């Protein structure tokens, strides 16, 4: 399983995929405060599909924004935090609530 954070055309979409098949998605406007909305929507997607962080193998960011945009940096930071947490999971058990596990 993987999560794609897509930021395009002022819309943010979190897509849960199994291989090439999209299983579910959460969409919200980029005009909303991404720093306050991204983690809760991520948790919502996991809980709605009865998944934990252990079920997610990969996270990617797909955006039409340049490197200087804050929304892109927040999405990339979340991806990097997720990857770091997955890499270091042997040191601690992952919480199902991503917002509280980093």
NUZA-756119 format. One record per residue: residue in one letter; x, y, z of N, C-alpha, C in turn. Coordinates in pm, whole numbers, plus 32768, in hexadecimal, padded with zeros to 4 digits. Layout:
REM residues N
@residu=a, nc1=X, nc2=Y, nc3=Z, cac1=X, cac2=Y, cac3=Z, cc1=X, cc2=Y, cc3=Z .
...
***
This chain:
REM residues 102
@residu=x, nc1=8055, nc2=7F8A, nc3=8000, cac1=8000, cac2=8000, cac3=8000, cc1=8059, cc2=807C, cc3=8000 .
@residu=x, nc1=8024, nc2=80E3, nc3=7FC0, cac1=806B, cac2=8162, cac3=7FC0, cc1=8008, cc2=81D5, cc3=7FC4 .
@residu=x, nc1=803A, nc2=8247, nc3=7FF3, cac1=7FEC, cac2=82C2, cac3=7FF8, cc1=8031, cc2=8327, cc3=7F9C .
@residu=x, nc1=7FE1, nc2=8366, nc3=7F47, cac1=8012, cac2=83D1, cac3=7EF0, cc1=7FD5, cc2=8453, cc3=7F21 .
@residu=x, nc1=802A, nc2=84B7, nc3=7F3D, cac1=7FFC, cac2=853D, cac3=7F5D, cc1=8008, cc2=858D, cc3=7EDC .
@residu=x, nc1=7F96, nc2=85B1, nc3=7EA3, cac1=7F96, cac2=85FB, cac3=7E25, cc1=7F64, cc2=8689, cc3=7E3F .
@residu=x, nc1=7FB3, nc2=86EA, nc3=7E13, cac1=7F8D, cac2=8778, cac3=7E20, cc1=7F92, cc2=87B2, cc3=7D93 .
@residu=x, nc1=7F1C, nc2=87C3, nc3=7D58, cac1=7F14, cac2=87FA, cac3=7CD0, cc1=7E94, cc2=884C, cc3=7CC3 .
@residu=x, nc1=7EA0, nc2=88B9, nc3=7C77, cac1=7E2C, cac2=890E, cac3=7C5A, cc1=7DE1, cc2=8939, cc3=7CD8 .
@residu=x, nc1=7E2B, nc2=895B, nc3=7D41, cac1=7DF3, cac2=898C, cac3=7DBF, cc1=7D9C, cc2=8925, cc3=7E07 .
@residu=x, nc1=7DB6, nc2=88A4, nc3=7DEC, cac1=7D70, cac2=8836, cac3=7E2E, cc1=7DD8, cc2=87D6, cc3=7E65 .
@residu=x, nc1=7DBF, nc2=87A6, nc3=7EDF, cac1=7E17, cac2=8743, cac3=7F1D, cc1=7DCA, cc2=86C0, cc3=7F24 .
@residu=x, nc1=7E0A, nc2=8656, nc3=7EF4, cac1=7DC9, cac2=85D4, cac3=7EF2, cc1=7E28, cc2=856D, cc3=7F2E .
@residu=x, nc1=7DF7, nc2=8524, nc3=7F91, cac1=7E3F, cac2=84B2, cac3=7FCA, cc1=7E00, cc2=8435, cc3=7F8E .
@residu=x, nc1=7E50, nc2=83E6, nc3=7F48, cac1=7E1D, cac2=836E, cac3=7F07, cc1=7E5F, cc2=82F3, cc3=7F42 .
@residu=x, nc1=7E0D, nc2=8294, nc3=7F6B, cac1=7E3D, cac2=8212, cac3=7F9C, cc1=7E3F, cc2=81B3, cc3=7F26 .
@residu=x, nc1=7EB3, nc2=8179, nc3=7F0B, cac1=7EC0, cac2=8120, cac3=7E98, cc1=7EF8, cc2=8099, cc3=7EC4 .
@residu=x, nc1=7ECA, nc2=8033, nc3=7E7F, cac1=7F02, cac2=7FAC, cac3=7E8C, cc1=7F34, cc2=7F88, cc3=7E01 .
@residu=x, nc1=7FB7, nc2=7F92, nc3=7DED, cac1=7FEE, cac2=7F85, cac3=7D67, cc1=7FC2, cc2=7FFB, cc3=7D14 .
@residu=x, nc1=7F87, nc2=7FE1, nc3=7CA1, cac1=7F56, cac2=804C, cac3=7C4A, cc1=7EC4, cc2=806E, cc3=7C65 .
@residu=x, nc1=7E83, nc2=8020, nc3=7CBA, cac1=7DF3, cac2=8032, cac3=7CD4, cc1=7DDC, cc2=8096, cc3=7D47 .
@residu=x, nc1=7D8F, nc2=80FF, nc3=7D29, cac1=7D69, cac2=8161, cac3=7D90, cc1=7CF7, cc2=8127, cc3=7DE2 .
@residu=x, nc1=7D0A, nc2=811E, nc3=7E66, cac1=7CA6, cac2=80E4, cac3=7EBE, cc1=7C4A, cc2=814C, cc3=7EFD .
@residu=x, nc1=7C82, nc2=81C1, nc3=7F1C, cac1=7C35, cac2=8229, cac3=7F60, cc1=7C81, cc2=82AC, cc3=7F53 .
@residu=x, nc1=7C3A, nc2=831B, nc3=7F6A, cac1=7C7D, cac2=839C, cac3=7F68, cc1=7C32, cc2=8400, cc3=7FBE .
@residu=x, nc1=7C7C, nc2=8464, nc3=7FEB, cac1=7C46, cac2=84D5, cac3=8035, cc1=7C72, cc2=8552, cc3=7FEA .
@residu=x, nc1=7C14, nc2=85AB, nc3=7FCE, cac1=7C32, cac2=8624, cac3=7F81, cc1=7C09, cc2=869E, cc3=7FD4 .
@residu=x, nc1=7C61, nc2=8703, nc3=7FD5, cac1=7C40, cac2=8782, cac3=8016, cc1=7C87, cc2=87F3, cc3=7FCE .
@residu=x, nc1=7C57, nc2=886B, nc3=7FE1, cac1=7C8C, cac2=88DF, cac3=7F9B, cc1=7D14, cc2=890A, cc3=7FD0 .
@residu=x, nc1=7D69, nc2=8934, nc3=7F75, cac1=7DEE, cac2=8964, cac3=7F9C, cc1=7DE6, cc2=89EB, cc3=7FE3 .
@residu=x, nc1=7D73, nc2=8A30, nc3=7FD4, cac1=7D63, cac2=8AAF, cac3=8019, cc1=7D50, cc2=8A99, cc3=80B0 .
@residu=x, nc1=7D2D, nc2=8A1E, nc3=80D5, cac1=7D26, cac2=89FC, cac3=8164, cc1=7DB5, cc2=89F2, cc3=8198 .
@residu=x, nc1=7DC7, nc2=8A00, nc3=8217, cac1=7E4B, cac2=89FE, cac3=8253, cc1=7E81, cc2=896F, cc3=8252 .
@residu=x, nc1=7EDA, nc2=8951, nc3=81F4, cac1=7F0D, cac2=88C9, cac3=81E3, cc1=7F53, cc2=8897, cc3=8262 .
@residu=x, nc1=7F94, nc2=88F1, nc3=82A9, cac1=7FDB, cac2=88C7, cac3=8322, cc1=7F7A, cc2=8896, cc3=838E .
@residu=x, nc1=7EFE, nc2=88C4, nc3=838B, cac1=7E9A, cac2=8897, cac3=83EC, cc1=7E43, cc2=8826, cc3=83B7 .
@residu=x, nc1=7E3E, nc2=8812, nc3=8334, cac1=7DE1, cac2=87B2, cac3=82F8, cc1=7E21, cc2=872F, cc3=82CB .
@residu=x, nc1=7EA1, nc2=8731, nc3=82A6, cac1=7EDF, cac2=86BC, cac3=8269, cc1=7EE3, cc2=8642, cc3=82C5 .
@residu=x, nc1=7F15, nc2=8651, nc3=833E, cac1=7F1D, cac2=85DE, cac3=839A, cc1=7E94, cc2=85A7, cc3=83C1 .
@residu=x, nc1=7E33, nc2=85FC, nc3=83E3, cac1=7DAE, cac2=85C5, cac3=8403, cc1=7D6F, cc2=857A, cc3=838D .
@residu=x, nc1=7D81, nc2=85AD, nc3=8313, cac1=7D4A, cac2=8568, cac3=829E, cc1=7D95, cc2=84E4, cc3=8284 .
@residu=x, nc1=7E16, nc2=84E3, nc3=829D, cac1=7E66, cac2=8468, cac3=8290, cc1=7E32, cc2=83FF, cc3=82F3 .
@residu=x, nc1=7E20, nc2=8428, nc3=8370, cac1=7DEB, cac2=83CD, cac3=83D6, cc1=7D5F, cc2=839C, cc3=83B1 .
@residu=x, nc1=7D0C, nc2=83F6, nc3=837D, cac1=7C85, cac2=83D2, cac3=8353, cc1=7C88, cc2=8365, cc3=82E7 .
@residu=x, nc1=7CE3, nc2=8375, nc3=8287, cac1=7CEF, cac2=8313, cac3=821B, cc1=7D19, cc2=828A, cc3=8251 .
@residu=x, nc1=7D78, nc2=8289, nc3=82AE, cac1=7DA2, cac2=820A, cac3=82EA, cc1=7D31, cc2=81C9, cc3=833A .
@residu=x, nc1=7CF1, nc2=8216, nc3=8390, cac1=7C87, cac2=81DF, cac3=83E5, cc1=7C10, cc2=81B0, cc3=8393 .
@residu=x, nc1=7BE9, nc2=81FC, nc3=832F, cac1=7B78, cac2=81D9, cac3=82D9, cc1=7B8F, cc2=8152, cc3=8294 .
@residu=x, nc1=7C0D, nc2=8133, nc3=8274, cac1=7C2E, cac2=80B8, cac3=822F, cc1=7C68, cc2=804E, cc3=828D .
@residu=x, nc1=7C5B, nc2=8067, nc3=8310, cac1=7C88, cac2=8009, cac3=8377, cc1=7D1A, cc2=7FE0, cc3=8363 .
@residu=x, nc1=7D6F, nc2=8045, nc3=834D, cac1=7DFE, cac2=802F, cac3=8338, cc1=7E4F, cc2=8070, cc3=83A6 .
@residu=x, nc1=7EC8, nc2=8043, nc3=83B7, cac1=7F28, cac2=8082, cac3=8411, cc1=7F9E, cc2=80B0, cc3=83BE .
@residu=x, nc1=7FFA, nc2=80F7, nc3=83FB, cac1=8073, cac2=8122, cac3=83B4, cc1=80C2, cc2=80AA, cc3=8381 .
@residu=x, nc1=80BB, nc2=803C, nc3=83C9, cac1=8103, cac2=7FC4, cac3=839E, cc1=80D1, cc2=7F90, cc3=8317 .
@residu=x, nc1=8056, nc2=7FAE, nc3=82F3, cac1=801D, cac2=7F81, cac3=8274, cc1=804D, cc2=7FD5, cc3=81FE .
@residu=x, nc1=807C, nc2=804D, nc3=8219, cac1=80A8, cac2=80A8, cac3=81AF, cc1=813E, cc2=8096, cc3=819B .
@residu=x, nc1=8163, nc2=8072, nc3=8122, cac1=81EF, cac2=8057, cac3=8103, cc1=8237, cc2=80D0, cc3=80C9 .
@residu=x, nc1=81EA, nc2=8129, nc3=808A, cac1=8229, cac2=8196, cac3=8041, cc1=81CF, cc2=8211, cc3=8041 .
@residu=x, nc1=820D, nc2=8287, nc3=803A, cac1=81C4, cac2=8303, cac3=802D, cc1=820D, cc2=835A, cc3=7FC7 .
@residu=x, nc1=81C1, nc2=8398, nc3=7F6D, cac1=81FB, cac2=83EF, cac3=7F08, cc1=81B0, cc2=8473, cc3=7F04 .
@residu=x, nc1=81F3, nc2=84DA, nc3=7ED0, cac1=81B7, cac2=855D, cac3=7EBD, cc1=81BA, cc2=857B, cc3=7E27 .
@residu=x, nc1=8147, nc2=85A2, nc3=7DF1, cac1=8139, cac2=85C7, cac3=7D64, cc1=80FA, cc2=8652, cc3=7D61 .
@residu=x, nc1=8144, nc2=86B3, nc3=7D2E, cac1=8113, cac2=873C, cac3=7D33, cc1=8140, cc2=878D, cc3=7CBB .
@residu=x, nc1=80F2, nc2=87F2, nc3=7C9B, cac1=8119, cac2=884F, cac3=7C31, cc1=8154, cc2=88CF, cc3=7C6C .
@residu=x, nc1=816A, nc2=88D0, nc3=7CEF, cac1=81A3, cac2=8944, cac3=7D33, cc1=823C, cc2=893D, cc3=7D32 .
@residu=x, nc1=827B, nc2=89B0, nc3=7D2D, cac1=830D, cac2=89B7, cac3=7D34, cc1=833F, cc2=899A, cc3=7DC1 .
@residu=x, nc1=83C2, nc2=898A, nc3=7DCB, cac1=8402, cac2=8968, cac3=7E4B, cc1=83F0, cc2=89D3, cc3=7EB6 .
@residu=x, nc1=83D1, nc2=8A4E, nc3=7E8F, cac1=83C8, cac2=8ABA, cac3=7EF1, cc1=833E, cc2=8AC7, cc3=7F30 .
@residu=x, nc1=82DC, nc2=8A7A, nc3=7F04, cac1=8256, cac2=8A84, cac3=7F3B, cc1=824B, cc2=8A39, cc3=7FC0 .
@residu=x, nc1=8211, nc2=8A7B, nc3=8023, cac1=8204, cac2=8A41, cac3=80A8, cc1=81B1, cc2=89C1, cc3=80A7 .
@residu=x, nc1=8146, nc2=89BC, nc3=805A, cac1=80F3, cac2=8943, cac3=8054, cc1=8144, cc2=88CB, cc3=8026 .
@residu=x, nc1=8198, nc2=88DF, nc3=7FC3, cac1=81EE, cac2=8872, cac3=7F94, cc1=8250, cc2=8848, cc3=8002 .
@residu=x, nc1=828A, nc2=88A9, nc3=8046, cac1=82EB, cac2=888A, cac3=80B0, cc1=82A9, cc2=883D, cc3=8122 .
@residu=x, nc1=822E, nc2=8861, nc3=8144, cac1=81E7, cac2=881A, cac3=81AE, cc1=81CB, cc2=878A, cc3=8184 .
@residu=x, nc1=819E, nc2=8776, nc3=8108, cac1=8185, cac2=86EF, cac3=80D6, cc1=8206, cc2=869D, cc3=80D4 .
@residu=x, nc1=8273, nc2=86D8, nc3=80A6, cac1=82F4, cac2=8692, cac3=80A2, cc1=8324, cc2=8673, cc3=8130 .
@residu=x, nc1=830F, nc2=86CE, nc3=818D, cac1=8336, cac2=86B6, cac3=8218, cc1=82E7, cc2=8642, cc3=8253 .
@residu=x, nc1=8266, nc2=863A, nc3=8233, cac1=8215, cac2=85CB, cac3=8264, cc1=8248, cc2=8547, cc3=8229 .
@residu=x, nc1=8264, nc2=8547, nc3=81A9, cac1=829A, cac2=84CF, cac3=8168, cc1=831D, cc2=84A5, cc3=81AA .
@residu=x, nc1=8376, nc2=8504, nc3=81C0, cac1=83F8, cac2=84E5, cac3=81FD, cc1=83E8, cc2=84B3, cc3=828C .
@residu=x, nc1=838B, nc2=84EE, nc3=82D7, cac1=8371, cac2=84BF, cac3=8360, cc1=833A, cc2=8431, cc3=835E .
@residu=x, nc1=82E2, nc2=8416, nc3=8300, cac1=82AA, cac2=838F, cac3=82F2, cc1=831A, cc2=832B, cc3=82D2 .
@residu=x, nc1=836F, nc2=834C, nc3=8270, cac1=83DC, cac2=82F2, cac3=824A, cc1=843D, cc2=82DC, cc3=82BE .
@residu=x, nc1=845B, nc2=8347, nc3=8309, cac1=84B4, cac2=833A, cac3=837C, cc1=8476, cc2=82DF, cc3=83E5 .
@residu=x, nc1=83F4, nc2=82F1, nc3=83FE, cac1=83AD, cac2=829F, cac3=8460, cc1=83AE, cc2=820D, cc3=8435 .
@residu=x, nc1=8395, nc2=81F2, nc3=83B6, cac1=8396, cac2=8169, cac3=8383, cc1=8421, cc2=812B, cc3=8390 .
@residu=x, nc1=8487, nc2=817A, nc3=8371, cac1=8511, cac2=814B, cac3=8379, cc1=8538, cc2=8127, cc3=8408 .
@residu=x, nc1=8506, nc2=8175, nc3=8467, cac1=852B, cac2=8162, cac3=84F3, cc1=84C3, cc2=8115, cc3=8542 .
@residu=x, nc1=8467, nc2=80D3, nc3=84FF, cac1=83FB, cac2=808F, cac3=8546, cc1=842D, cc2=801C, cc3=859C .
@residu=x, nc1=84A3, nc2=7FE9, nc3=857E, cac1=84D7, cac2=7F7D, cac3=85D0, cc1=84FB, cc2=7FAE, cc3=865D .
@residu=x, nc1=850B, nc2=8031, nc3=866A, cac1=852D, cac2=8069, cac3=86EC, cc1=84B2, cc2=8086, cc3=8741 .
@residu=x, nc1=843F, nc2=8091, nc3=8702, cac1=83C4, cac2=80A7, cac3=874C, cc1=834F, cc2=8075, cc3=86F9 .
@residu=x, nc1=82E4, nc2=8054, nc3=8739, cac1=826C, cac2=8026, cac3=86F4, cc1=8222, cc2=80A0, cc3=86BE .
@residu=x, nc1=81F7, nc2=8097, nc3=8641, cac1=81B0, cac2=8107, cac3=8604, cc1=8124, cc2=8114, cc3=863D .
@residu=x, nc1=80FD, nc2=818C, nc3=865A, cac1=8076, cac2=81AC, cac3=8686, cc1=801D, cc2=81B2, cc3=860B .
@residu=x, nc1=7F9D, nc2=8190, nc3=8617, cac1=7F43, cac2=8198, cac3=85A4, cc1=7F1F, cc2=8229, cc3=8586 .
@residu=x, nc1=7F36, nc2=8283, nc3=85E1, cac1=7F18, cac2=8310, cac3=85CE, cc1=7F9A, cc2=8355, cc3=85A5 .
@residu=x, nc1=7FAE, nc2=8369, nc3=8523, cac1=802B, cac2=83A1, cac3=84EF, cc1=804C, cc2=8427, cc3=852E .
@residu=x, nc1=7FE8, nc2=8478, nc3=8544, cac1=8000, cac2=84FD, cac3=857B, cc1=8041, cc2=84F6, cc3=8605 .
@residu=x, nc1=802B, nc2=848B, nc3=864E, cac1=8065, cac2=847D, cac3=86D3, cc1=80E1, cc2=8424, cc3=86D6 .
@residu=x, nc1=8108, nc2=83EB, nc3=8663, cac1=8178, cac2=838E, cac3=8666, cc1=81FA, cc2=83CD, cc3=863B .
@residu=x, nc1=81F6, nc2=8449, nc3=8608, cac1=8270, cac2=848A, cac3=85D9, cc1=829B, cc2=84F2, cc3=863E .
***
